[in-house]
Amino acid sequence: MEGPEVLLSLNSRGLLAFEHLRLRKDTQAQPEGAEVKESVDGDQQQDEGKKDEDEESNKEEDGLWEETFKSHTDTKPNGPTSISLDFSLPGVEHVYGIPEHADDLKLKTTDGGDPYRLYNLDVFQYELYNPMALYGSIPLMLAHNTQRTMGIFWLNAAETWVDISSNTMLDFVQGSSEKPQTDVRWISESGIIDVFIMLGPKPSDVFSQYASLTGTQSFPPLASLGYHQCRWNYNDQEDVKSVDQGFDQHDIPYDFIWLDIEHADGKRYFTWDPHKFSQPKEMLQGLMDKKRKMVAIVDPHIKVDSGYKIHNEITSKDFYVKNKDGGNYEGWCWPGGNENGQTNPIVTTLLVAFQGSMENLFTWNDMNEPSVFNGPEVTMHKDALHGKWEHRDIHNMYGLYVQMATAEGQIQRSGGAERPFVLTRAFFAGSQRFGAVWTGDNAAEWDHLKISIPMCLSLGLVGVSFCGADVGGFFKNPSTELLVRWYQTGAYQPFFRAHAHLDTTRREPWLFGPENTALIREAVRQRYALLPYWYQLFFQAYRTGMPVMRPLWVDYPKDTATFTIDDEFLIGSDLLVHPVTEEGSRGVTAYLPGAGEVWYDVHTFQKHNGAQNLYIPVTLSSIPVFQRGGSIIPRKDRVRRSSACMENDPYTLYVALSPKKFAEGKLYIDDGHSFNYDTKKEFIHRSLTFANNKKISCITMKITSISEMIWHANLLIHFQTGKETPVDFEFDSSMSVLTLRKPGMNAGDDWTLLLQ
């Protein structure tokens, strides 16, 4: 409660329920020395009432101890063990979170339909706008109104359902003035009721409170924020070399090239196909010479083969998951008949010992729901055993442990010096501590491009900032227009990777004609120019838990117009992006938030007032992006072939003034790859301000829409030592842009720029 106001109540609808552990009657042991009494006709204990009671009991036990799903049987040695609890949120109409679902950002009521399901599954061509389970599960829900943001974290890794109801629609129909309320019921198959309530009151407070429980987004290597080129599969070393050269020939930067399952010897992970990739270190060295990197896939399925060293090692240490009878669990996935190695430190050891690996080889954990082709719902049987734990109890955590062990293996490979990069498909609360996630096997369809935005926004709200979708769509072949629009969208999502299915046509960026190559090139270059800004935002996410890609209401929590917007988003607080996601679109309508604020088109520098819907005509080259007035955004505008090649390039600071002629921002710099920022405190973190015609701590800068009274100004750099240096400048009166060139300052120095 807050004063007389109830913020949230538990069990107000009386839906608290839990089923205790029990033993089946035919397995209960008789106490030592107990006598077994024989039933005798006429005995008072055997009356008709008792007979009827036994018959009813037998009926009730049907399905309690085992259930069938198609050809599968799930045994339940403890019987049903479900738990449930309801929460009421008076004054709340908008709730968010509980990914992963291919649905709108604002969660819908589930009255008359299925609840939202949280159960990690390998879903083939998933349906859109559906509460069905997908690859990951994070049981965190956020509730928001103009007064407060709150969170409910239901810490349970078993199969979970979330039912949402609201009185809002009923009140609208009936004309009631009753205070709106959202009711939520959580139901899990097993486990205990372990719930955390976060009362905010600000969105940033909820993010911080949740991060204190599960951790913040790991601070990724700078290169991983660049562009990733992937396909199932690049055929061999020559194919990798050809694709790498293609990027150079077409002046398109990239940082990572990826290898799918065909790179391994017969799907034996941690190996290389001896014919296709006979010299892996030579291939990796070639990439390293260009300051580029590679990612290879490692699924959690181990091929049963006595000649496979890893299988033998896992067997000798008894690390395999067990079936209900205690034998090694066997399932079917890409390696064929295989076993699922239990997620534990063995994965760490294997990564360290990966033959043919180098420091520029990183890891992709796929199929780690886990996917079992011949299992119930294409996953592991619930009665499989991880030590003494049934799989039903920890199912949604399986992928987290795979990614955690993989990240730890990469760290150990470098002796603890280098930051890991691990992409995972399956995830749970806390997965953000170990790397990136993506939205799984999407399709080359406009609706899948559109849904990638609310899917990534939902992930950011629950702590997973490093997320993205397969650019171009994994299944099917995109039209040229769709592919271009997807690159333009992906360039402004945190994880930027193109990926495609084995059966699709090749779609490297230069295969669609020179005009479209130029459009894709421009989108990728825009991503690289903004890498300093992305990097600063990920440092903030690591420190505070603030999402990198976020809904507008996070920064404008009292603006009700933002509460349901999920076709545009903020990158940090200072960039607003409204991607074009409709086929043949000639214009989009973007909402610019903030009464009394201004926004600048980053391409034309045209100024627009906040708190309005703005119609923007678009062509195929358009990417509607706006910078908030009052912000300073660092960029690197020189074109290079990878992020590492940009290391010594100068920064350009884009200063967009507020109506009060003020602006501020941050600049973060470190080596981009090691843990030295943490272990040795080797980093630069500068506060940047522009006020009263002064600007503190910058290298090169652009000032957008400055006052006309200063365009004749004399410009001086005043250093902390007292030295003053004049600066060359240009002023474009048509766009009101002042550009200062090569002022010659160091980012680590304190200095003041004077406009006189």
N, C-alpha and C positions, 0 to 999 in steps of 0.2 A: 504494500500500500504506500501511497504518497499522500500524506494528509488524510482527507476523507475518501480519496479516490483509490479504488482497487485497480491495480495494474495487471495482475495476473492471479488466477486461482487454480489450485490443483484439486482434482477429483470433485469438482462442483457438480458434475453429472453422475457421480457415483460409479464410474467405470473402472476404478482401480480393481485389478484382478491379478491373481498369480496362482499357478498350479504347482503344488509341492512335488518334490522328487518322491518316487514310490518304487516298490518292488512288485513285480508281477506275482500273483498268488501262487502259481505253480513253480516259482523259483524261490519263494521264501523258505528259509531253513527253519526246521523245528528246533526250539530251544533244547539244549542238551538235557537229557533225563525226562523230557516231557512224554507223557503217555498219549497214544493215539486212541481216541474213543471210537468204537464202532457204533454206527447208527442202528438203532433197534426199532422195528415197527412199533408204533404206539408211543415211542419216547416223546416227551413233551417238546423237545427241541426240534422235532421234525413235524411241524404242523403245516397246514396249507399256506399260511401266511409266509413262512420261511421259504417255501418252495417258489412262491410267486416272486419273492424278493430276489432269490438267486437267478431266476430266469431274466428278470429285469436287469440285474447286474451284468449278466452275460451279454445282453444286448448293448448295454452302455460301453462294454469293453471292446466292441468291434471298432477297429481302427485306432484304439488307444496305444497298442503296443507295436503295431507295424502298419504301414500304409503302402499302397501300390501306386506307381505312376507309370502308365504304359507297361513296359516289361520290367520295370525296376521295383524293388521292394526296399523300403526304408524301415529298418528296425529301430525301435525306441526303447532301450533297456530301462529308462527311467519313466516311461510313459510320457504323456503330454506335459510340457513344462512352460507353457506360454505365460507372458506377463503383459499387463496393459495399464495405462494411466491416461487420464484426460486432463486437458488444460483449457481454461477459458480466458480469453483476452478481450475484456471490455474496451470499447473505443477503438478497436483495431479492425480495419477492413483489408489491409494489405499484408500478406505474409510471403516470404521468399525462402530460397535455399533448398535443402534436402536433395542435392543432385545425386545421381545423374539421371536426368530425364530430358528427352527432346521435346521441350514444351516452353510455353511463355515464361518470362521472368517472374511475373506475379503468379503465385500458385492459385489454382482454381479450387472451388469447392468440389468435393467428391460425392455429394449427395446423389443417389441414384446411379452411381457408377462405381468403378473400382477405385480403391484407395491408391495413393502413391506407394509404389513398392521399392524397397531397398534390398537388393539381392544381386550381387555381382554376377553377370552372365555374359557369355559370348553370344551376342545377338547379331544374326545375319540380316543386313538391310533393315535396320530398325525403323519403326513407325514414328511419325511425327505427331506432336500435340497429343501425347498419350502418356498416362502415368506408369507405363510398363517399366520394369527394371532394365537397366543397361549395365555398362561395364564397371561402374564405380558407385560407391555409397558413402555419403557423409551425412549423418543424422543430426544436422544442425539446421534449425529453422529460425529465421529472423522475422520479427513483427515490427511494423513501422507505422507511425502516424505523425502528425505535425508536432506533437509534444515529446515523443520519445521513440527510441529504438530499443528493442529487447531481443534476447536470444534464448532458445531452448535447445540444449545439447543432450540428446538421448544416447548415452554411451553404451551401445550394444552392437555387437558384430554379427548377430544372428539375423536370419531373414526377418525383415521389419516392414510393417505396413503403417501408413500415416493417413488418417481420415480427417478431412477438413470440412467443416460446415460453417455457415454464416447466416445471420439474420438479415443481412443487407438487402438481398434480392427480395425476400418476403416482405420486408418493410416497404420497399419501393413499390411493390405491387399493391399492398394494402394501404399505402399512404401513411404509414406509421412514422412518428417522430422519435421512436425509441432509439436509444444510443446503440450504434452498431457494435457487433461483437463477433469475433471469430472463435470457434471451438475446434480444438485439435485433439485427436486421440492417437496415441502411439501403441502399437501392438507388436511384440517380438515373440518369435517361436520359443526362445529359451533365454537363459541368462538371469540377471538380477535387474531390479529397477535402480539404475545409477544415472541420475539426471542432474544437470547443472543449469541454473537459471541466471542469465546475464541481464541486468537491469539498465545497462547503458549509463546515462540517458542518451548520449550522442552516438551516432553510428561508429565513430572512431573508438569510443569507449567499448562498445560491444566487440569490435575487432581485437582490441587489446586484451579484453577479458577472455575471449576465446583463445587467443594466442598464448595466454598464460597457462592454459590447460593442455594444448596440443602442439605448441610451437609455432614459429613463424615460417614463412616461405624461405627455403634455403637461398643463399646468395649465389646465383649461378655464375659460371665463367662468362665473361663478356662475349666471347665468340658464340655462345649458345643463344644469344639474343639476335644474332644475324640470321641469314637465310639458310635453310636446309633443303637439299635436293634428295628425294627418296623415290624408290620404285621397288615393287616386287616383280622382278629382281633385276639388278644390273648383272649382266651375264657372266663376266669374267674381268680379269685385270685390264684387258684392252678396252673393254666397254667403259670401265671406270675412268681410264685415262682419256678416252675420247670425250666423255661427258665433261670432265674437268677442263679439257682444252676448249670445248664448246663455249663454256662460260667466259673464258679469256678472249676468244675470238669475237664474241658479241658484247664484250665490255659489261658483263653483268656480274656483280660481286656475289660471292657465296662463301660460307664457312665450313659446312659439313656436307659430305656425301654419305649416303646410307646404303647398307647391305641388308637384305631380307634373308629368309631362311635358306635360300639356295646357295649361299656362300659356304655353308658348313658341309663337312664330309658326311653325306647321308643323314642330314639333320642331327648330327652329333654336335651339339653346341660346345663351344670352346675349341673347335677344330676348324680347319680350312679345307675346302674341296681341293685335292692335290692336282687336279687337272685345270680347273677354272682359276684357282688362286694359288698357284704353285710358289709364288714369291711374295707373300703378304707384307713382309717388312720392306721390300723394295717398293711396293705400291704405297705403303704408308709413308715411307721416306720421301717419295715424290710429292705427296700432298704436303708433308711437313716443309719441304723446300719452298713451297708457295704459301706457307703459313695457313694451311688448311687442315681439316680434320676429317675423321671418319667415325661412323657409328655402325656397329654390327648387332644384330638381333640375338638375344639369348632368352629363350622361353624356358619355363620351369619343368619341361618334360625331358626325361633322361631315357635314351634308347637302351633297351635291354640287349646287351651285346657283350659277351665275355671278352671280346677284343677291345672294348672301349674302356679306357683307363678310368674315366670319371665314374662310370657305372660300377666298376670294381671297387673304387675307393668308397663310394657311398654305401655299397653293400657291406664292405668290411667294417664300416663304422655304424652300420644299422641306422642310417639316416632316412630311409624311405618312410613315407606315410604308410600306415597300416590299414588293412581292411578290418571289418568288424570282428573277424575271427583271429586277428593277429598276424596274418600274412602280409607280405608287401602288396600295397594297393596297385593294381594295374588298370590302366585306362588306355584310350586310343587318342592320339593327336598326330601332329605332322611326322614325328619319327616312325609312325606305325605303332605296333604293340609296344607300349612303354610304361614306365612307372613314373610317378610324380615324386621327385625328391623333396623331402620335408624342408621347409624354409628354415635354415639355421646357418651357423657360421661356415658350413662347407662351401656355400656359394662364394663367400668372401675368399676362401682359400683358392678356389678354382679360378677366380678372376686374376688373382695375383700370379698364378702359374700358367695362365693362358699363353700357349706357345704361339709365336708370331704376332704377339701384341706389342704395341709401342705406346708411348705416353699420349699420342694424339688419336688413340682408338677409344671410343666411348660406347655406351651400352643402351640398348632398347629392350625393355621387358614387355613382351607381348603375350597374349593368351594366358595371362596370370590371374584369371578370375577364381580358380583355374578353369581353362577350357578342357573338357573331356568329351570327345566326339560321341562316344558310346555311353555317356553318363546321363542321368536324369537332367533334363533341361540343358544338356551339353555342358554339364559341370560335374564336380566331384560328388560322390554319394555323401549324404549327411551323416551316415553312421561310420564313415572312415575315421581313423584315429590319428591324432597328433600327440604322441605321448599318451597322457591320460585324458586328453580333451577330445570330445567328438567334433568332427568338422562342422556340424550344425552350429556349434557355439562360436566358432571363430571364422566362419566362411568369408565374411566381408573384409577381414583383416589379412587374408592370405596374400593378396597382391601387395599390400603395404610391406609385409615382411620380405617379399622377393625384392622389391625396390630398395629397401633398407640394407639388405645384405649386399646387393649389387653396388650401391653407393659406397658402403664401407670397404668393399673389395677394391674399388678404384682408389680410394684414399690410401689404403695400405700399399697399393702398387707404387705410389709415389713417396712412400715413407711418411705419409701424413702431410705432405707439402702442398699438393694440388687439389683444387676443388673438383668434385665429381660432376659428371653430367649423365643423368639416367632418365629416360622417358619411360613411363609406365601407362598401360591401358587401364588396369584395375587399381582402385585406390580406396582409401578410407580416411577418416579423421586422423591427421598427423602425416599423411603422405606428402604434404607440402614441404616437410623437412628434408626430403631426399631427392627432389628433382621436379620434372615436368610431367604433365598429363596431356592427352589429347582426346578428342570426342569420339574416337573409334571409327568404325567402318561406315562412313557416310557415303552418299551417292552424288554423282555429277548432275544435280538438279537444283533449280533456283531455290526451291523451298529449303534444301539442305544448306545452301549458302546463308539464307536468311536465318535459319534456326541456330547457326553457329554463334550468333551474337548473344541471344539470351542464355545459351548453354555455357558460354565462357563467363558471362556476367554472374550467373549463379555459382559457378566454381569460385570466382573471385570473392564473392560474399562469404564463403565458408573457408577462406584461408588459402585456396589454391590459386595463386596469382599466375603461375607459369603454365598457361593453358593455350590451346589452339585447336584448329580443325584442319583436316587434310585439304590443302589448297587444290582446287579442281575437282574434288570428290574422289573417293577411293574406287567405288564401283562405277561402271559405265564410262562413256566418253563425253566430255563437256563440249558444248559449242564454243567457238572462239570467243564470243561475247561473254559467256559465263566464265570462261577461264580467266579472261582479263579482269573482270569484275572481282573474281575470287582473289587474284593476286593483290588487287587494290584494297580489298578488305583484310586479307591476311597480313599485309604489311603493317597494319595497325592493330593486330592482335598479339598478345605477348609471345606465343610460340608460333614461329613462321616456317612451316614446312609444307612442301608439295609432295604428294604421295599418290600412288595409283596401283590398281590391281594388276595381277599377272596377265589377265586377258584383255586389258585395255590397250589402245594404240599408244605409242610413245608420245610423250607430251613435254619434252624439254622446252624451255621458254622460246627457243628460236625456230620451232617447227611450225609456226602458224603465220608465216609471212612477215616481211620486214616491218610493216606498220604495227602489227600486234606485238612483235618483239620489242619495238621501241616503247610501247605502252607498258609492257611487263617490266622492261628495264627501268623505266622511270619509277614504277611502284617500288621495286626492290631498292633503288637508289634512295628514295625517300626514307625507307626503313633505315638504311645505313647512316644517312645524315643525322637522324634522330637518335642514334645509339647512345650518345652521352645522356640524353634525357631519359631513355629507357633504363639505363644503368643506374642513374640516380634514383629512379622510382623503385627499382628492385632493391636497392640498398635501404630505402625507406620501408619497403615491405618486410625486409629481413629484420629491421630494427623495431618496427611498430605493429606489424600485422595489417597495415592498410593495403587494400587491394590495388593492384596496378591498373587494370582495366575495370572500370566501375560504373554502375548505373548513375544517372544524373542525381537521383535523390540522396545519394551519399554526401554530396557536397552542397545540395540544396534541399535539406530535410524538411523545410516548411513549405516548399512549393509543390502543391498537390498535383500540378500538371506533369510533374516528373515521375510520379509514383508508378505508372504503368508503361513508361517508355522503354522499349527494348529493341528498337531498330536503330538507335544511336547510343553513343557511350562516351565516357570521359577516359582519357589516358592521363592518370594523375588528376590533378585539379585544373590543369592549364590547357589541355588540348581536347576539343570536342570533335568527334568523328561521326559522320552520318554516311555510311557506305551506300552505294547504289546496288540494290539487291533485287530489282525488278527487271525482267527482260524488256528490252526496247525502251527503257525509261528515258524521257526527255527532261525530267526534273524531279526533284525531291523536296519535301517540306521538312525542314529541320526546326526543332524547338531550341532556341537559345535561352538558357535560364538566367536568372539574376536580374531583378528590377534594379535599375540604376547602374548596371554593369554594361560593358561593351565587349564585343567579340570581333576579332580581325580574321578575315579570310587569309590563310597562310600563303596562298598563291598570289593574290592580288593586293593584299594589305587593306582591302576595303573594310571599313568599320561598320558594325551593325549593333544596334541596341539589344540588350537582354530582355527577357520576359516577353518574347514574341515568337510566333511561328513564321519562319522565313522560307519563302519558295526560292529554290536554287535551280536555274536551268543547268542541265548537264549534257555533256557529250561523252563519248567513250573514254576520253582522256581525263574526265573529271573525277577527283576524289575530294568531296566536300570535307574540309578540315578547318577548324577555327581555333585561334589562340585567344585565351582569356585576357582581356585588358587588365593590367596590373601584374603581369607575370613576366619572368625572364626564363627563356628556354635555351639551354646550351645545345649546339649542333657542331658537326664536323662536315663541311660541305665539299671537301676534296673527294674525288671518286677514286677508290682503290679496289683491289680484287678481293680483299677479305678484311675483317675487322682488325686483325693483328697488324696489317699493313698501314692502318690509320694511327698507330700508337703515337707517333711523334707529330702528327698533323695539328695545326692550330685549331682552337675552338672559336666558333662564332656564336655570340650571344644575341638572341633575338629578344629585344625588349619591347613589349607591348604595353603602352601606358594606359592606366585607368583614367576615368574622367578627372580625377584629382592629380593627374600627372605623376603617378607613383607606380613603381613596379618592384617586385622582388622574386627571387628564385634561389636555387641551390646548384652547386656544381660539385660532383663527387668524382675523384680520380684515385685509382690504385693500379697495380700491375695487371689486373684483369683476369688473373687465373689462379693465384695461390691463396693460401690462408694468411698471408703476411698482414693483411688488413686487420686481422683478429689477433694473431699470435705476436706480432711485432708492432702493431698499431702503425703500419706504414700505409697511410692514405692521406689525401687532401680532401677536406669537406668545407667548401666555402659558402658563406651566405652572400648573396648578391642583392644589392638594393639600388634603386634609382629614386631620388627624392630631392626636391629643391634644386633641380638642375645639377645634381651630383650623382655619380654612379660609382659604387665601391667594388673593387676586386673583379676585374675581367681581363680578357686578352684581346679579343676583337669583338665589336658589337654592332648590332643594327638596332636603331630606335624607331619604332613604328608609330606614326601619328603623333609626333611631338608638336609642341606649341609653335605657331608660326613666328613668335617673337624671337626664337633662338636660331633660326636658320642662317642668320648672318654671324653666328657666334664664333669667337676664338676658342679653340679647344686645347686644353692642357692636361697632361697626366701628372699628378702630384704623387710622388713615391713617399714611403714612410721615412726615408732618409732625408727628405727635404728637397730632393732633386725634382725639377719640373722639366717636362719634355713636350713640345708641341706635337699635334697629331694631324695627319692629313685626313680630309673628310670629303664626302660628296652628299649633296642633298637633292632628292627628287621631289620637287614641289607638287607634281601631279599625284604622287602616292603618299606624300608626307613622310618620306623615309630618309632618315639620316644614316649614312654608312661611314664608319670610322675604319680606316685600313691600317694594318700592321702597327699597332701601338707599341709592341715590343715588351709587354709585361709578362711576368711569370705567374701562373695560376696559384702558386703557393705564397705569393707576396701580397701584403696589404698595400693598397694604393687607392687614390681617389681621382676620378676624372671630372674636370671642371668645365662647364659650358658657360663662357663669359660673354 
